[in-house]
C-alpha cells in the first residue's frame, strides 16, 4: 500500500511510492569489472519542499550474503512536474555528477530515466551516460540500470530488488495504552 504523508509537497504525490527505506540485493555485471552480487540500502525522504532526497549505498556480497566491500554510493534530488516529467541531479562517490530526465508512466508507478549531462572528475572511471528504469511492483521497488563508456556501448550493468524496511517504532506509536510489560496486552 502506498501511503501519502500529510506534509508531502503536493507536487510530489505522484512519487510517493518511492518514499521510505528500502533494502535488498542485486547483480552487477559490466565489461572490465568482476560480476558480483550486491546488497543495497536506498532511502527517499522529503522535508516539505518540492523534491525528494535520495541516498543509495551498495556493497559487494560474498557467497553467503555477507558484506565484503563497498561498491557504490550516490545521492541526489528528485523532482516531478505537472506533466509527470522527472528530473534528478545525482552525485556518485566515484567522482561523477549527473543530470537525469525521464517520465513517470501513465497509470502505473514506473519511471524511465536517461542521463542528459555527465561531468566527471579526473579520478573518475570512464562513463558517458546511462538509463534507468524504476518500478513499484507488488509493494517492492525494483530497478535496472544501463551505462555506456567510450569503449562499451549502452548496456545493462546493475539491477536490484528492494523491499520496504519498516521501523517497529512506527507501528508502536499507533498502539494506544500498551502496558509497560507487554504481557497484559495478550490477556
Buried (B, 14 or more C-beta within 10 A) or exposed (E): EEEEEEEBBEBBEBBBBBBBBBBBBBBBEBEEEEEBBBBBBBBBEBEEEEBBBBBBBBBBBEEEEEEBEEBBBBBBBBBBEEEBEBBBBBBBEBBBBBBBBBBBEEEEBBBBBBBEEBEBEEEBEEBBBBBBBBBBEEEEBBBBBBBBBEEBEBEBBBBBBBEBEEEEEEEEEEEEEEEEEEEEEEE
